[in-house]
């Protein structure tokens, strides 16, 4: 796959020479910024002709297209599933609903996912060490993201105006966070900066009004960790007391809410927490959400089968059995 640069034009049609003959053009990149403009492209040998077919004249921005060799696997251009290659000037179609990262990707380029309004979940592989500026800006529907555990750098405004994003789990490998990275992420409820960190930019959490003091007790920070283990949870609860496991913050969230949002959590982690502090399972946050509802909604990797019935069976299978105490029943 190659990136083809289409220069600005005052006329309605121009020819561009391709690197190889008879390449197949992905037409989705024509309207990358949602201009509402209509184009047609055709290939004859090594010449790509791009023509404007609506009522306007020319175009005032450079356009980038994907081109494929006839011998390559040609994706379905009508599909909303997109494979990201991490190429310079590669922009993901705005109607993409799911993204698969090619194994070679180590950097997510600037503005690569800008304005991908249909993305709800993104899982970034551990090969990625850098996210450049504005990479996910204005992904208004993005609610859940799993960052690479080897991530070192997040560029300026990388997640600006991701207004549905509720939680970001930063790995301890982060050394630099640029200006305005999470600015106007108005739904963001918890995010902890690693310590130490070499550089933190200006107004990283500007207008993140729900973020204030959300993660404060030690157990919450343990459940936030990208390297969380059941043994650590067990030791923490035994050391600091069961009351920490049921303590709530300003938004009525327990550490279990955070654990059930953590994309790195294991089944053993949740099982250990519920065995030691089952009362936390019933706590509703300020939005009326229980930890179980967080687990159902977020794309955590606890189970391969993510159907509601399977998640519910797992959840209640983790709870200690009920015992009779006079006229009441309670957990062991």
N, C-alpha and C positions, 0 to 999 in steps of 0.2 A: 504494500500500500504506500502511496506517495501523497504529499500535499502539493496542490497546484495553486499558485497565487494568481488571482485575476485582478489586474490593475484597475484603477478608476477609469471611467470612460464618459465622454460627453456624447458619444453616439449610442445607438441602440444595439449595436452588434460589434464584437471584436473577435479576432482570432488569436489563439494562444498556442504556442508550440509545446507539445508534450514530450516527456522524457523518452517514452516508448510509443510504438504504433498501436492503434486500436485499444487503447486503455478504456476501461469502463468507469464512468463518472458517477459518483454518489450525488444526486441532485439536492439532497436535504440541506446542504450547506449554503445554497443560494440565499435563503431567507434566514440566515443565522441569527440576525438581530431583530427578527420580527417586524421587518419594515412593511410587510404586506405587498412587496413587489413580486412580479411574476417574470420568470426567465425560462428559457429553453436552451439546452446545451446538446450538441451533437459532435461526434468524433469522426473524422475522415483521415485515416492513416495516423500521422502524428499531429494533426491540427484539430484543436478543440475550438468550436465556434460557440460562443455564448451570446444569446440575443434576448433583449428585453421585449416582452410580448404584452405589456399592459399599456396604459395610456400616457405613461410618463416617459421621460427621455434620459438616457444614461444612468449612471450611478456614481455617487460621490465617496464611496468607501471601497477599500480593497476587500475582495471576497476570496475566501479560501475554500477549496474543494478537495475532496478525497478522490483519488484515482487508483484503480486497481489494474494490474496486469491481467490479460485474459487467462493466464495460467494460474492465477491466484484464486483462492476461495472468495467468491463474490458474496458479500452479505445480502440479506434481504433488506432492501432499502425502505420497505414499508414497515419493517419491524420496529418496535420501540425498545428492543434490547440492543445495546450498543457495546462494542468492544473498544476500549480505550488503549491506545498504543503509546501515549506519552510523547508524541512528536511535537516539534515546534510548530506553532500555528494550527494545532489540531483542536477543533472546537466541537464539543458533543452536541448533537441535535437537541433542540429545545424540547421536543416531545418525547425524549428518552424517559422510560419509566424504570429501567434497570441497566446498570453498567457492569460490565465484566472487564477486569484489568488484565492486560497482557502480562505474562510473567516477566517480561523485560523492563517493565516500568519501574523506575526509581524516583522519578520526579513528576509531580502533577503540575503541568504548565500553567502559567498565568492565564486567567479567564477561561480555562478549558471547559468548566461547567457553568459558566456565567449564564444566569437566566434559564437554567434548566428547571422550569417550574413544575414539572411532573415527577421529579425525583423525590421519593419519600425516604428511602433507605439506601445507604452506600456503605460498602465494606471495602476498606482500603487494605491491600495485602501488606505483609511485613517487609516486602522488598522496597517499599517507598520510604525515602528518608527526607523528602522535601516537598512542601506544598507551596507553590508560588502565589504571588499577589492576586487577589480577586478570583482565585480558582473556583470557589463555590458561591461567589457573591450572588445575591438575589435568587437563590434557590428557595423560593418561598414555602414550598411544601416539605422541604427536607426536615424530618423529625428525628431521625436516628442515623448516627454515623459511627462506624468502627474505624478508629485511626490505627495506623501501623504502630506496632510496639517498638519499632526502630526509628520512629519519626524524630528528626532533629530540628527542622526549621519550618515555620509557618509564616508566610509572607503577608504583606500589608493587605488588610481588608479581605482576607481569604474567605471568611464566612460572613461578611457584612450583609445585613438584611436577610439572613436566614431566619425568618420570623417564626417558624415552627420548631426550630431546633431547641430541644429541651435539656440535653445533657451532652457534655463533651468530656471524654476520659483521656486526658493527656498522659502519655507515657513519661517516665523519668528521663528518657533520652533527649527530651526537648532542651535545646540550648538557646534558641532565639525565637521570639514571637514579635511580629511586626506591629506597626501602628494599626489601630481600628480593626483588629482581626475579628472580633465578635461584636462590633458596633451594631446596635439596633437589632440584636437577636433578642427580641422582646419576650420570648417564651423560655429563654435559657434559665434553668433552675439551679444547676450546680456544675461547677468547673473549678478544679484546684490547680494552681500553677505549681510545677515541680520546684523543689528546693535542693540545691541551688540552681539558678538559671542565669545565663550570661547576659541576656538582653531581653527586656520587656518594653515594647513600644508605648506610644501615647494612646490613651483612651481605648485600651483594648476591650473593655467591657462597657463602653459608653452607651447609655440608654438601655442597659440590661437590668431593668428595674426589679425583676424577680430573683436576681442572683444574690442579693445582699444577705450575707451571713447564713447561707443555706447549709453549708457543710462545716460543722464546727467540732463535734465530739470525735474522740479518737477512733471509735468503731466505724463511724461514717467515713473517715479517711481511709481506714483499712478496706472497707467495702468499695471504695472508689478506685483502689489500686488496679493497674492493668496486669499485675502478677499475683492476683489474689489466690489464696489457697484455703482449703477447709481447715487445715491445721492452724493457720494464722487466726482465722475467725474464732476457732475454739479457744485458743490461748487468750485472745483478747477479751472474750466474754467471761472466761473464768477469772482473768486478772482484774478487769474493771467492773464486773458485776452484771447481772441480768438486767438491771435497770437501764444500763446503757443501750441494751438491745431493743428496748421499747421506748426510749426517750425520743421525743419529737422535736423538730426544729421550728422555725418561724412559719413554715408552710405545712406543719403537721406531718412531715415526712419522718419515717424512721430510717435507720441505716439499711434496713431490708428493702425499702423502696429504691435506695441507691444501688444496692446489690443486684436487684432485679432489672436495673437499667444498664448494668455493666456488660458491655459486649464480650468481655473476657471471662465472665463467670463460668464456673463448671457446675455440674449437677451436684457434686459433693459439697460445694460451698453452700448452696441453698439448702440442701438436706441437713447439713450441720447446724445452720442458723435456725431452721424450723424446729429441729429436735431440742435445741437449747432454749429457744424463746418463741414458742408457738403463738403467744399473745400478739406478737408483732404482725402476724399475718392478717389480723383483722383491722389494723389501724388504717383509717382513711386519711388521705392528705387533704389539703385545702380545696382540691378539685374533686373530692369524693372518690379518689382512686386508691385501691388497695395494692399492696405489692404484687399480688397475683395478677391483677389487671395490667400492671407495668410489664410483668413477664410475658403476658399474652400479646401485648401491643408491640413490644420492642423485639428486634431481630437478634436476640442473644442466642448463643450457640449451645444452649443446654441440651436440646433435643434435635435429632434429625427430623423427626415428625413434628411439625409445628401446628397440627390441627388442634382446635380448642379442646377436644375430648382427650387428646394425648397429653397436652400440657396440664390439664386439670387432673388427670390420673397420676401424673408424676408429682404434682404439687401435694395432693392429699396423701399420696404414698410416702411423702417425706415427713408428714406430721406424726407426732407420737399418738398412740391409741388413747381413746377416751376411757376413763375409769369412773365407776360409780362412787359418789361420796354422799351418802344419805339420799336426799331427794334430788341432788344435782349431779351433773356429769361434768368432768373437767379433764383436761389433758394430764397425762402422767408427768 
